[in-house]
Amino acid sequence: MKEAEGASVDNVNTNSHVEPMGKASQSADVNIHLRARPQDRKLIDRAAELSGANRSQFMLAAALKEAKNVLLDQTTIYADAKAFQKILDWMDKPATAQETAGMKKLLAAKASWKGD
């Protein structure tokens, strides 16, 4: 999936890849501004250059990767051993009609980071 300014973020493992800009690239519709210390800008510029991207491409890819990680972290379930065993037992049973309908609804839902 191509993002603004030729930066692309892999939706499977959130690794960023910079692609050459071409006719298929989407143009950016909004600006994002931030202030940084000079040493931070130098560090970002060095990393962007090494990855073959410009500063905007690099920062957008890094921000998108982190945003996805934050969203994915919010879906993690923590359970003690007893609760975990109950979950495993539930998962081993065939799905009910209501559960099947719910899974179909989830599969049809669009990830929040994919936009409109």
ABEGO torsion letter per residue (X at the ends): XBBBGGBBBBAAAGBBBBBBBBAABBBBABBBBBBBBAAAAAAAAAAAAAAGBBAAAAAAAAAAAAAAAAAAAAABBBBBAAAAAAAAAAAABBBBAAAAAAAAAAAABBBAAAEX
